[in-house]
Structures are given as structure tokens and as C-alpha cells.
Amino acid sequence: MRRFALMCLLCAALAACGGNPPPPTQTPTPIPTPTLIVEGEELPLGTLILSQLNQQIAQRPDGRQIRLGEDRYGAQASPNGRYGVKFVSNGATFDLVVTDYEATPPSARPVPEGANYLAPGVTWAADSSGFAFFDFPAALGNVAPTSARTLRYFDVAAGQTRTLITEAAQNRVVAAIAFSPDGRYLLYTVSDAQAEGVGGPGAAAFVLNMTTGSSFPLTGVSLLGFAGWLRDSSGFLTLRIDPKTGNNGVVLYRLNALAQPARLTPSEVADFLVSTSPDGRRLIVSSSVEGIPALFMMNTDGTGRRQIATFNAPNTVITGLVWGNDGLYYSLAGTGNLDTVWRADLDGKNAAQIGIGTLLAVIGAR
């Protein structure tokens, strides 16, 4: 089965939600400002993380570019940039090794119970205190190895691993999706061993309370189109197709009202990418209105939606979108081989090209 990128924008039709979820966090918890240390240099705020021909690149504000290894950005890298997890080949399997890049020289240590994984995956906590890890190998048949049926957590400070979830059924596999910003909850899925990807058809979705260790099923929810937690950890966003119109759109699930998901995208348009404002109160989305790409801004509950930019050039597609600390950042695919990266003011004006590649992130964007 194919490995699934956790933030992909493929969507599955969702039904109504149920279950008995834990209460949401009442006080918003600040999200740590991501940093990244490469070759002993802390990349400054505003550094762009780009993909150029499948190679990850850090482009500093002065334009200088640095190639990034697989454990320096993305799921394998801690949000604060200090740690990276490598999958070290061990014959036909892989061992997980975590590196502390702030040590001089960088120090590496094996992850306890992280050996002999067939297709490992990693999901970091927002505060970089640790990560969940799992095994999601292809074509298992009816019996999955223990590594694929077990979701574990490595505590960086303690250097210890503990088991979060063990699935009893031998034909099921477990995978972590995302921690809430305050670290209290972890979204995860349990899938058939022959599923094509994490969170695909037939997968069951759950939220794990990291404090109590109890899990709550998200009845009828697919996390295939997971698009991120709300900043205050009270709920999360997904992208799904409206079965009536066929349009893709943003759907909000609140932990205290899972049975009443709210579709934020109007039925007559389609939304594809979404990013949250630094204060957590608004969203920016990429849309298609009668086939024309556009950017819209709205409140987190979907109210106050307004169009701020339209892209009329032929063959234009919005491929990346980040609400930065000082404006909006996005990448556009056109007729060339590489995407172009742009920055605009919050009203969509004064757009200027600032790079080449597909935009993945902006260092320091909360």
C-alpha cells in the first residue's frame, strides 16, 4: 500500500460524528515558534521552506539557499528544529535514530523499541518534547506485525518509549495523524492491513487523551483530508467533498460538538488549501470560483468570508499557502517546470515574487 502524506488534500465523504469526546482546552496555548538549525546556523524568521524537484530547500530572507535532509524539516523533524529522526537501514527493515542538532557535535541515539520497522512514520508533539511513531508497511495480508499494530511515544528528555495504543485485531494497523497544539490530544487512525493509505476508506478515527490514556472514537469521521488543529486545540479542520455538489471544502469539527460538523465552504465554490492566522481567529483558503483560482479570508467559524485575490492567468494553480507573521505567502504553478513563490499583504495587494519552488512552510509563522 502506498505511504500517505499526512497533510495531503485528498478527501473522503464524511458522515455525522458521535462518541464521547474529552472537553476542549479552555485557555489557548501558544504554539512554539518553529526554528531550524542547519550546519550550526539558526535560520532566521521568514525563511522559506520550499520543494524544488523533490528536494527540500531552505531559502533565507537574503535569498541564500540551503539543502535540507529528510530529518531537518517535515514529519521527521521536531517543530523547534532541534531534533531529527532518521530511518537507518537495517537489512530489510529500518531503525529509528534521533539526533540532537544543538549538541556539539550533533549527538545521535537509537529510539528504544524503534528497531526493525518496515515502513516507519513519525508525528511530533508541537512543543518538541517527544513524538509518536508507528509502522505502516505495504501489503501485510491478514496478519500485521506487532510494530504495525502498536502506537508508541518517545519522550526526548527522559529518553524513554511508552506504548500508547495496541490494536488487538491482527489484521489492523495503527497510525498517528497529529497532536493538538497544547499536547493534550492525539488524532490517530486504525486501518485494515491491506488499506492503500493512512486514514483511507474503512479506517476508524480516534482521539487519544494523552493525560488520561483514554481514547474516544470519532464515529463516521475520516481523517484522510485532515488539514490541521485549531490553535486553541478545541477542534480540527478537514477537507472533504460535498456529496451533493462534488465541490471540495473545509469542514470544522469541534471536540465538544462532534455530531454537528460545520462546512465552512459555500456549496457553490471549492476550497483546496487552508492556513490559520497567527491569532487563530481567521483562515485563508485557496479556492476555485467557476474554474478561476482565488484566495478567500474568513473567520474560523466560516463567517465574514471575502475574496482578496484572483489569478486569471491560464493554467494557474495555487500549490502552497501559508499565513505568515507579516503577510500571506503562496506558490503558483503555471506553464513552467517550477512553481513561483509570492508574498502579499493581508488584503491580497502588493504581491511580489520572492522565490522558486512549491511553498511548504515559513520559518517563524505561528
C-alpha positions in Angstrom: 0.0 0.0 0.0 1.2 3.5 -0.7 2.5 5.7 2.1 0.2 8.6 2.7 1.4 12.1 3.3 -0.5 13.2 6.4 -1.3 16.6 5.2 -2.5 15.6 1.7 -5.6 17.2 0.3 -7.4 14.1 -1.0 -10.8 13.9 0.7 -13.3 11.3 1.5 -17.0 11.8 2.2 -17.7 12.0 5.9 -20.8 11.1 7.8 -22.1 12.7 11.1 -19.8 12.3 14.1 -20.5 10.9 17.6 -18.8 9.4 20.6 -18.0 11.0 23.9 -15.0 13.3 23.3 -12.9 14.9 26.1 -13.7 18.5 26.9 -11.8 21.1 24.8 -9.0 23.2 26.2 -10.4 26.4 27.7 -7.2 28.5 27.6 -5.4 28.8 24.2 -1.9 27.5 24.4 0.7 29.5 22.4 2.3 27.4 19.6 6.1 27.5 19.8 7.7 29.5 17.1 9.4 27.0 14.8 13.1 27.4 14.3 15.6 25.4 12.2 19.3 24.9 12.8 21.3 23.8 9.7 25.0 23.3 9.8 25.1 25.1 13.2 23.2 28.1 11.8 19.7 29.0 13.1 17.7 30.1 10.1 16.0 33.5 10.7 12.3 34.2 10.8 10.9 34.5 7.3 13.0 31.7 5.9 11.0 29.8 3.2 10.9 26.1 3.1 10.5 25.0 -0.5 10.3 21.9 -2.6 12.4 22.1 -5.8 12.3 18.9 -8.0 11.5 16.8 -4.9 14.4 18.4 -2.9 13.6 20.4 0.2 15.3 23.8 0.3 15.5 26.5 2.9 15.7 30.0 1.4 16.8 32.6 3.8 15.4 36.2 3.6 18.7 37.3 1.9 18.0 34.7 -0.9 20.7 32.2 0.1 19.5 28.6 -0.2 20.4 25.5 1.9 19.5 22.0 1.0 17.7 20.1 3.8 18.0 16.5 4.8 14.9 14.4 5.3 15.1 14.8 9.1 15.5 18.6 9.1 12.0 19.6 8.0 8.7 17.8 8.0 7.3 14.9 9.9 10.7 13.6 10.9 11.9 17.0 12.3 10.9 18.5 15.7 8.9 21.8 15.4 11.7 23.7 17.2 14.3 22.4 14.8 16.5 20.9 17.5 15.9 17.2 16.8 15.6 15.0 13.7 14.6 11.4 13.3 16.4 9.3 10.8 15.3 5.9 9.5 18.5 3.9 9.3 18.6 0.9 7.1 19.0 -2.4 8.9 18.8 -5.1 6.2 15.2 -5.3 5.0 14.0 -3.0 7.9 14.7 0.3 9.5 15.8 1.5 12.9 14.7 4.9 14.3 17.6 7.2 15.4 17.0 10.6 16.9 19.7 13.3 16.5 20.2 16.4 18.7 21.4 19.1 16.4 22.1 21.6 19.2 24.8 19.4 20.7 28.4 19.9 19.6 28.9 17.8 17.6 25.3 16.6 17.0 24.6 13.5 19.0 22.5 10.6 17.8 20.9 7.8 19.9 18.6 4.9 19.0 15.0 5.1 19.9 14.0 2.4 22.4 11.6 -0.1 20.8 12.2 1.6 17.4 14.1 -1.2 15.7 13.2 -3.4 12.8 10.4 -1.3 11.4 9.2 -2.0 7.8 7.9 1.5 6.9 8.1 3.8 9.9 6.3 7.0 10.4 6.8 9.9 13.0 4.4 12.5 14.4 6.0 15.2 16.7 4.3 17.0 19.6 4.0 20.7 19.0 6.3 21.6 21.9 9.0 19.2 20.5 9.0 17.2 23.8 8.6 13.9 22.0 7.0 12.1 19.1 4.6 9.3 18.3 6.0 6.6 16.0 4.4 3.7 14.1 4.9 1.2 11.3 2.7 1.3 8.2 4.1 -1.3 5.8 2.6 -2.3 2.5 0.6 -5.5 1.6 0.5 -7.1 5.0 -2.2 -9.6 4.3 -4.3 -10.8 7.3 -1.6 -10.7 10.0 0.2 -7.4 10.8 3.4 -7.4 12.8 3.3 -6.0 16.4 5.1 -2.9 15.2 2.2 -2.1 12.8 -0.4 -2.7 15.5 1.3 -0.6 18.1 1.5 3.2 18.5 4.4 4.3 20.7 5.7 7.6 22.1 9.3 8.6 22.7 10.0 11.2 25.4 13.1 13.1 24.3 14.1 14.4 27.8 13.6 11.0 29.5 15.0 9.0 26.6 12.2 6.5 27.1 9.5 4.9 25.0 6.0 4.1 26.2 3.1 2.3 24.4 0.1 4.5 23.7 -2.2 2.1 21.7 -2.0 -1.7 21.0 -4.6 -2.9 18.5 -5.7 -6.4 19.4 -7.0 -7.4 15.9 -4.2 -8.9 13.9 -5.4 -7.5 10.6 -5.5 -3.9 11.7 -2.7 -1.2 11.7 -2.4 2.0 13.8 -1.0 5.4 12.6 -0.7 8.8 14.3 -2.1 11.8 12.5 -1.4 15.0 14.6 -1.1 16.2 18.2 -3.2 19.1 19.3 -1.2 22.3 19.8 -1.5 22.0 23.6 -0.3 18.4 23.5 -3.4 17.0 25.3 -4.8 15.1 22.4 -3.5 12.9 19.5 -5.6 12.1 16.5 -4.9 8.6 15.2 -6.4 6.0 12.8 -6.9 2.2 12.8 -6.9 0.8 9.3 -7.2 -2.5 7.6 -3.8 -4.1 7.0 -4.4 -4.0 3.2 -5.5 -0.4 3.1 -4.0 1.9 0.5 -3.0 4.6 2.9 -3.4 6.1 6.4 -6.9 7.2 7.0 -8.3 5.8 3.8 -11.7 4.0 3.3 -12.6 1.7 6.1 -10.2 3.4 8.6 -11.6 4.3 12.0 -10.6 7.7 13.6 -9.9 8.3 17.3 -8.7 11.0 19.6 -6.4 9.9 22.4 -6.3 11.9 25.6 -2.6 12.0 26.4 -3.2 12.8 30.1 -5.6 10.0 30.9 -4.6 7.5 28.2 -8.2 7.0 27.2 -9.4 7.0 23.6 -12.6 8.3 22.1 -13.9 7.1 18.7 -14.7 9.8 16.1 -17.7 8.0 14.7 -18.1 8.5 10.9 -15.1 10.8 10.7 -12.4 10.2 8.1 -9.0 11.9 8.7 -7.9 11.4 5.1 -8.4 15.1 4.5 -7.1 16.3 7.8 -6.0 19.9 7.4 -4.9 20.9 10.9 -5.9 21.6 14.5 -7.4 24.9 15.6 -4.9 27.0 17.5 -6.7 26.6 20.8 -7.0 22.8 20.5 -10.8 22.9 20.6 -11.2 21.2 17.3 -9.7 20.5 13.9 -10.2 21.1 10.2 -10.6 18.6 7.4 -11.1 18.9 3.6 -13.8 16.8 2.1 -16.0 16.6 -1.0 -19.6 17.6 -0.7 -21.6 14.6 -2.0 -24.3 16.9 -3.4 -22.2 19.3 -5.4 -18.9 17.4 -5.8 -17.1 20.5 -4.5 -14.1 20.2 -2.1 -14.4 22.2 1.1 -13.3 23.0 4.6 -15.2 21.3 7.4 -14.8 22.2 11.1 -15.1 19.6 13.9 -15.2 20.9 17.5 -14.4 18.4 20.2 -17.4 19.4 22.3 -19.8 19.1 19.3 -18.5 16.4 17.0 -22.1 15.4 16.0 -22.5 18.8 14.4 -19.6 19.3 11.9 -19.7 22.7 10.2 -18.9 23.1 6.5 -17.2 26.4 6.2 -17.0 26.5 2.3 -20.1 27.7 0.5 -21.7 25.0 -1.7 -21.1 26.8 -5.0 -17.3 27.1 -4.6 -14.5 24.7 -3.9 -11.6 25.2 -1.4 -8.4 23.2 -1.5 -5.7 24.7 0.8 -6.2 26.3 4.2 -4.0 28.1 6.7 -4.8 29.7 10.0 -3.9 33.3 11.1 -1.3 33.7 13.9 -4.0 34.6 16.4 -6.1 31.6 15.4 -9.2 33.7 14.6 -9.2 33.6 10.9 -8.5 31.3 7.9 -7.1 31.9 4.5 -8.2 29.4 1.8 -7.4 28.7 -1.8 -10.5 28.3 -3.9 -11.9 27.9 -7.4 -14.8 30.1 -8.5 -16.1 29.0 -11.9 -12.7 27.5 -12.6 -10.7 30.6 -11.6 -8.2 30.2 -8.7 -8.7 32.7 -5.9 -7.9 33.4 -2.2 -10.5 34.0 0.4 -10.3 35.1 4.0 -12.9 34.2 6.7 -13.4 33.8 10.4 -12.7 30.4 11.9 -16.4 29.7 12.1 -16.8 30.5 8.3 -18.4 33.9 8.8 -17.2 37.1 7.1 -15.9 35.3 4.0 -14.4 37.7 1.4 -12.3 37.3 -1.7 -8.9 39.0 -1.6 -7.2 37.8 -4.7 -7.9 36.3 -8.1 -5.5 34.6 -10.5 -6.7 34.9 -14.1 -3.5 33.7 -15.9 -4.1 30.5 -17.9 -3.2 27.2 -16.2 -2.6 28.8 -12.8 -2.9 26.5 -9.8 -2.3 27.5 -6.1 0.1 24.9 -4.8 1.1 26.2 -1.4 -0.4 28.6 1.2 0.9 30.0 4.5 -0.5 32.8 6.6 2.8 34.3 7.8 3.6 36.8 10.6 3.9 39.7 8.1 1.6 38.7 5.3 0.3 35.9 3.0 2.7 33.5 1.3 1.7 31.2 -1.6 3.1 29.3 -4.5 1.7 29.2 -8.0 2.1 26.5 -10.7 1.9 27.9 -14.3 3.4 26.9 -17.6 7.0 26.5 -16.4 8.7 23.5 -14.8 8.9 25.0 -11.3 6.4 26.9 -9.2 6.8 30.5 -8.2 6.6 31.8 -4.6 4.9 35.0 -3.7 4.2 37.3 -0.7 1.2 39.6 -0.5 -0.3 41.9 2.2 -3.2 40.6 4.1 -5.6 42.3 1.7 -4.0 40.4 -1.2 -2.4 43.5 -2.6 1.3 44.3 -3.3 2.1 40.7 -4.4 5.7 40.2 -5.2 7.6 37.1 -6.3 10.2 36.0 -3.7 11.3 32.5 -4.7 11.1 29.5 -7.0 9.6 26.2 -5.8 6.5 24.8 -4.1 5.9 26.5 -0.7 5.9 24.2 2.2 6.3 26.5 5.2 7.6 29.8 6.5 10.0 29.7 9.5 8.5 31.5 12.4 4.9 31.5 11.1 2.7 30.7 14.0 
